[in-house]
């Protein structure tokens, strides 16, 4: 049976191509909001970090009505680090809208998300967005998308996908560039006509695959999935099975049932085939579980989520300034918070170590882990983290393998030499070089993931802020050899106390300082960067000796260079393997793992 009154779609795209803004317009123009209602931009990006950074981190569900047909929409992340979110939500939908920037064209993540959709044989609507940009080239981008579809071995039906031209920000879409601007009606009509209705057998036993997990402090885990067969009712007796765990078969009872309407979840008593539902009241529910009728417990096959490629250690802060700024500082607090994150983030792994105060946390990339750190920091946690390290594997012949990335670099022509030199020094291999619009060149590298750790800051400096760097995971390859993360050393505080202008004035000749006067420091804390490779100890708490004699000019004001204030990402990029980043709700401090200078020197000799 086909549900003609329902369409299920996902919006997929490269980061910053306008998915969330497009969903905003679909919500507005379908009448979800009142005419005079004030609505925030990117209303689907609900948490603070998503709003501040302008990125989507978690896939989100919404639903709109158009001419009596309910369109369930899933807004997905565009960043490679959150690719796990995209992989699983595609199981809930019957088609996708691929959003492509009319200037940038098909980018690395466009390829990744489109490949996932084609592998699942989903029909595609291609929306060329931002056609009102001054440098837009929509017709060339159409050709790029068609070439990409051919590269990915799309079927004839997928190659014949409809194209819609739009400006999500201006609130219009059209099937042809010459058509008048009449709101989002052409896109709504294309969805209704091109995306197939969900199919299923309403008389068959119940089958619902859980594709997303939400978490609420009051009701616990909330599973979100599509009713593939049968129906689902409140208080229904079911069993929980999993394709990857054949032995699992657990009796459960459906607590509460919700469907989506606009931005709200509406409680319902029953859901039919094709409906996307949220289910609460089931403890220990996981992504990939299938809820079935007890008489025929058949799990729906579900692709395993890609494994993490990068890890770092989260530990209790033990510096001399520990416990002064944070609300939650103990190992129990940190452990509970990390394991709670596993309720909603399927790409994350948390392992306990030999030490009760230290946990190994693995994720899909630096951004993935930095978002978790920033969330914990805002919640009042105080802790320390180590440098991000890649996760190695060994093949059947016991050869070491490491995660590899394809890096696409768009830079003005004058910077290509510097970029090629930097990335080849980081074990990158230049695979291609293509001129693109406005004097830019696109470089394609095959590079180990660890070669990109700590590189983005240097990249922005090398290209004077004009470069765009995009990466995509490319599986595991042979180990490429040793690599030094940082060519510069650290300026280290010699003693504990408070930084003084006189001490900082003398220290600034040695390099770039990270602190100004009046800052609490301790021995072993990194307070600056030395342009040379070695670490130097400096005394920034040193006051000027007062004497009776006065020389002319001795009392002139000391001029300090403004300190370099680094963001969380910049700090994570800067720290070396023998350093830690101390994170509190108020401060970010870089420090040496071993604070005592004598013990530190002894350890460095042992490592040589």
N, C-alpha and C positions, 0 to 999 in steps of 0.2 A: 504494500500500500504506500502511496505517496501522500505526504502532508502538503497540500497545495497552498495552505495558508501560512507556511513557514519557510524562511531561507536562513541558512547558517553560513556566515562568512568570516574570514579572518583578514585583517589588513596587515600586509607585510611590506617591508622596505628596508633600505639602508638607513643608518642613523641620520636623523635630521632632514629627512626628505618630506616630512609633513603628514605622517600618519595620524598623530593625535589631533592636529588642527583639523584634519579632514573629518574625523569622528565628531569633533565639536560642531561642525557645520551640519552634519547629518542629523545630530541631536536637535540642533536649533530649528532646522527647516522641516523636521517631522512633527514639530509641536510639543516636544518634551518640556520645554520651558515656557513660562507665561510670556506674553508679548513684552511686558515692562520689566521682566525679571533680569536682574544684573547677574551675569554669569562670568566667572573667572576664565581667562584663557587657558587652553589645554586642561579642561575640566577633568579629563580622565587621569591625568598625572596627579594622583591624590596625595602622595607624601612629599614632605618638604624638600628632600634631596632631588626628587624628580623635577619639582618646580624650579629649584635654583639652577640646576644644571641643564634643564631643557631636554632631558632624556627620559625615555620610558624604561623602567627597570623590571616591573612585573606586568605580565599579561593581564588585561582586565576585560570583563564582560559587560555588555550593555545591550539594549534592544530598542528598536524604533518600529513604528507602524507606518506603512505607506499603502494607501488604498486597500486597507483591510488585511494586508499581509504583514506578519511579524518578521522583522529582520533582526536576527541575533548577530551582534557584531563583537568580535574579539580584537582589541587593540594590542598588538604585540611589540616587544622591544626591538630596536634596530641595531643595538650594539652587539658585537661578536661575543662579548663576555656573558651575555644573557641569552645565548642561542638555545640553551636548554629549554627556555620558556617557549620558544617558537616551535621546537620539534614536537612538543607534546600537545599543544593546543590544536594543531592541524588535524588531530584525530577527531575533533568535535565538529568540524565544518565540512561543507559540501563544495566549497569553492573559495578562492582568494582574490582580493584586490591587491595587485602589485603596484605600489606607489613609487614613481621614479621622478627625480628632480629634473626639470626641463633644461637646466644648465649642466649639472654634474653628470647626468646620464647614468648608465648602469655601473654601479660600484661593487666592491668585493662582497659586501653583505647582501646586496641585491641578488648576486649569483647564489650565495649560500641559501637564502630563504626560498628563492625560486626553485632551486634544485630539490629542496625538501618537499615543496608542493607538487612538483612534477613526479617525484618518486612515488607519491601517494595518489597519483593520477587525478589530481584536483583540477577542475577548469579554472582558467585565469582571466580576470579583467585587468587590463593594464591602464592605470591612471597616470597620465603625464601631468605632474603637478607643478605649480609655480610658473605657469606660462606667461604671467605678467611681469616676470623679472626682466630687467632691461637687456641682459645678455642671453635670454632664453633661446634655445634652438630645438623646439619640440619635434620637428620632422626628422632631424638627424638622430634624436634620442629614440624615436620609433624604430629607425633602422637598427640602432644598437641593441634594442630589446629583442627584435626579431633575430638578429645574429646570435644573441645570448641563448634564445630559445632553441635555435638550431644546434649550437654548441652542446647544449644539455640534452640533446636527443628527444626533444618534445614530440609528442604525437601530432598527426595532421590536425586533429581537433584543437589541441592546445596551441598550435602555430596559428590557427585561424581565430585567435582570441580578439575580442573587441577592444578598441582603444578609446579612451575618454580623455579629453583635455580639460584641465581644471586649474583654478586658483583657490585653494582651501581658505586662504586668508581673506580673499575678496568674496568668497562664498558663492562661486559659480562653477558649473561644469558644462561642457558641450561635446557633442559627438564629432563635430567638425570645427576646425579653427575659424571658419567663416561664419558659423552660426551665431545668433545673438546670445547675450549673457542672460540666462533665465533661471538662476538659482541652481540647486542640485538635482532638479527633476531628471535630466538626462542620465545622471549616475544612478538614481533610484530605479529608473526604467531598465537600465542595462543590468542591474543586479537581479531584478525580477525576471527578465527574459533570458539571462545567460547562466545564472547559477541554478543547478537542478534542485528540485525539492528533496528533502530528506526522505529516505525510504526505510521501511521496516515492516515486520509482521506484528500487527496489534494483538493477534491471538496467540502468538508464541510466548514461551516463558520469558520473564523479565531479564534484560541484559543492559547494564549501564556501566560503561568504562569510565573510571575516574581519571581525568586528564589534568586537573589543577587542584591544588589544595590551598584553601584560605584558612586563616586562624583568627579566632576571636577569644579574648580573655574570658568571656562569659559562657560561650557555648562550646569552646574547644575547637577541634578540627571541623572544617566545612569542606566536603568534597564536591567538586563541580565536574559534571560530565553530561554526555548526550544519551537520551533513552534510545538505544539501538533497536530493541525489540520489546514487545509487550507493553506494560504500563507500570507506573510506580505510584503507590499510595502511602499515606501516612499510617504508621503502625503495622506496615506490611512485614511479615517474617521473610527474611532473605538469607543467603549465604554469601561470604566474601571469598573470592578465589583470585589467583594471580597466575598469568601465563608463564612467568619466569620462576615461580615457586609452586610446582605441581602438587606438593604435599599440603599446601595451605587450603583449609576449608573451614571457615568459622561462621557460626550462626550469629546473625545480627537482626536488629529491628530498626526500621526507618523512624527516626524521631520527628524531625520537621523537614518540610519540603518547600523549596522556593523556586520561582521563575523570575527572570529579569524583565523589568519594565523601565526603560530609560536608565537612570542612575540608581534605581531602587531595586531591592529584592522584595518580591511580593510573595507572601505565604500562600501556598495552594494545598489542596487536599489530594490532588491526583495530577499526574503528568503523563502525556501520551507519547507515542513514537515521534522522534524528531525534535522533541523539546530539549533545550539545554537547562539543566536543573542544578540547584545547590542543595546538598543534603547534610543535615547536622544530626548529632546524636550518636555517631558511631566512633568509638574510641579506636586509636591506633589504625587509622585509615591512611593508605599510601597511594601515591600516584602509580597508575598501572594496575590497581586492583579493579576487579569486575564484580559488581553487585548482581547476583543472579537469583532466580527462583530456586528453592531447595530441590524441586523435582528434576531439574536439569542444570547442574552447575558447570557451565561451559565458559572458561575465561576467553576474553577477546585478546588476540595477539597485540602486543604493545612493544614498540621499539625501546630498547634500553637507553637511558639518558647517557650522553657522552661523559666519559670520565674526566675528572679535573686534571689540569696540566701544571698547576703552580701551587706552592704551599708556603706557609709562614707559621712561625710559632707565636702563640698568644700566651703571655705569662703574667703572673702577679708582679706589679711594680715594686722593686726593692731598692729604689734609689734613696739617697738621703732626704729627698723632698716628698717621699711617698706618703699617701694618705691625707695630704693637706687640702686637696682640691676636689677629689672625687667623692661620690656618694656610695658607690659599690666598688669595693677594692679587694675583697677576699677571693680565693680560688673557687669557693662554692658559688659566689655570685657570678663569676666569669663562666664557670662550667655550665650553670643552669641557663645562662643567657645564650651561650653558643649552641647548646643542644635544643633550646627553644627555636632557634633560627632554622633548624632542620625541619621544623613543622611545615614551613612554606617554601624553603629554597632547596630544590631537589639536586641542584648541581654542586652543592656544598658537601664537604666531608669533614667531620670533626673526630679526631682520635685522641685518646688519653695517652700520655707518655709515662716514662719511669718516674718522673717527678709529678707530685700532686699539684704543683703550682704552674704547670706548663701543658699546653694543648696544641696539637698539630692541626691546623685548619687548611684545607685544600679547596681551591676553586678554579674557575675557568680563565682567570686573568687578573691583572693588577687592579683593574677598575672594579671587578666583582668583589674582591676582598676589601678594597678601600671604602666601598659603599657600606659594607658591614661594620667596618671600624668607625666610620663617621656616625652611623646610627647608634652604635653603642656609646660613643662619646657624648652624643646629645642626650642620651638617656641617663647620664651621670656616672658612667663607668670610668674607672681609672685602671690602666694596665699598660704593658709594654709589648711591642711586637718586634720580631726579627726581620731581616731582609727577605724579600720573596725569593724563593728558589724553585727551579723547575723540578718536576717529578720524573725521574729516569726510569726506564724499563730495561729488561734484559730479554733478548730473543732466545729461541730454543738452542742456539749455539753459544749462549752465554755472552753475546756481544752487547755492549752498552748502547742503548738507544735514547734519544731525547726528542721532545716535542718540537716540531718544525712549523713555521708560519710562512704564508705568502704575504709579503708586504707590498702594497701599492702606494707609491709616493708621487704626488702631484706637486711639482715645484717650478718656479720660474727658471728659465734656461740657465741664468748665470749661477745658480746654486747647485746645478747637477753634479759638478765635479766634487764639491765638498761632501755632498750626500753619498755619492758612490764611494769616496774614500773612507768616510766614517762607517758605512754599513759593511763594506768588505773587511774592515779591521775588526768588526764584530761577527765575523764568520759568515757574512751574507754573500750570496752569489747572484750577480745580476742576470736576470732571465730575459729581460726585454726593455726596450726604450722607445717610446712612441710620442711624437709631438701631438699636443692637443690644443684647444683654443687659447687665444690671447697670450701667446708666447710661453705657455706652460708645457712642461714635458712630463709624461707619466713613466716612472721607473718601476719595474717589477722585480722583486728580490725573493729568493728562497733563503730563509734565515732561521737559525735556531731561536726558540722563544726567549732563551736567556740573553741572546744578543740584543733584544729589544727592551729588556728590563733596565729602567733608568735612562732610556734614550730620549723619551718624548720632550723633556725639557731642553736638552741639547739640540734637538731637531728644530724646535721653535726658534732658538737663538741662531742656529746656522742658516735658517731660511728667513730671518727677520720677521717671523710671524706669518709669512705668506704661503707656507707649505701645508699640505694635507697628507696625513699618514693614516692609512687604513690597513688592518691586518686581518687575516683569517686563518684559522687552525688548519694545518695540512697533514695531520697524522704524525707518526713517529718515524724518525730517520736515524742513520748511524751518528754516533757521537762525533762532534766536529773538533774536539780538542779544547784545551784550556783557554780561558778568556778572562781578562782582568776587567772588573766591573767599572772601576773609576780611576782615571789617570791622576787625580788630585788627592792631596792628603787633607787631614783635619787639623784645625786649631783647637787645642784641648785646654780647658781651665786647669790651672795648676793647684788652686786651693779653693776651699768653700768660703762663701761670703756673698757680698752684694757688689755687682759691677760698678766701677767708678770711672768717671770721664778720663782721668789721668791714665789709668791702666788701659782703657780701651784705645786711647790716643796712641799709646806705644804699640799696642797689639795690631792696630789696623794697617801698619806698615807690612805686616807679615801676610796679609790676605784679606778676604772678604769676611766681615763680621755678620753674625746672625742676631746679635743682641745689642741693645742700647744701654745707657746707664740706668742704675737702680733695679737691675734684674737679679734675682737670686740665682746663684750658680753653685756648683759643687765640683770637687776634684774628679776629673774623668768625664765631665760633661763637654760635649762638642759645641764650641761657641762661634766657629767660623770655618772657612775653607782655605786651605793653603794651596796656591797654584802649583807648587811642586808636589812630588809624589809622597814625600814623607810627612808624618804627623809631627806637630810642634806643640810643646806645652807653653802657654802664655799666662801671665798673671794679670787678670783684668780687675782684681780687687786691690791692686797696689795704689796706695795714696801717695801724693807728693810730699816729700820731706820738707818740713818747715824750718827755715834757718833765719838768722838775724840779717845776713847779707842779702842785698837785692841787686840784681843785674837789670839793666834796662831791657824792657820787653819780656821779662820773666813772668809777669802777671797777665799777659795777653790771654784772651779767651782761647781755649783749645777747641779746634774745629774737628768735629767727628763726621765721617762719611755716614749717611743714613744706612742703618743695617738692612741686610737682605731678609725680608720676612717671607717665609716659605709656607705654602699651603700643605695640607696633608699629603696630597699626591707627590708634591716636590720633595717632601721629607722622605717619603717611602722610596722615591727614586734615588735620593742622595745617599742614604745610609749604606755602609759597606757590610761585608759578612761578619766583621768583628764588632759591629755596633748594634744598638737597639734604638727604637723610637719609643719614648715615654709619652703616653697619650692620657691627657686628663680633660675634663670638660672645659678647662680654661686655657691650658698650655700644651704645646708640642715641644718636647725637648729631645735632642739627639744626644746619646751618650755612648761611651765605650762599654762593651759587655763586662770587661774587667776594669774596675775604677782605679784600683791601686796601680801607680805607674811602674813600680818594681815588678809586681806580678805580671803586669801586661807585657813588659819587655821580655820577661822569662818565657812567657807563653809564645811570643812571636818568634823567639829563637828555636823553640821546640817545633814550631810549624814549618820552619825553613828546611 
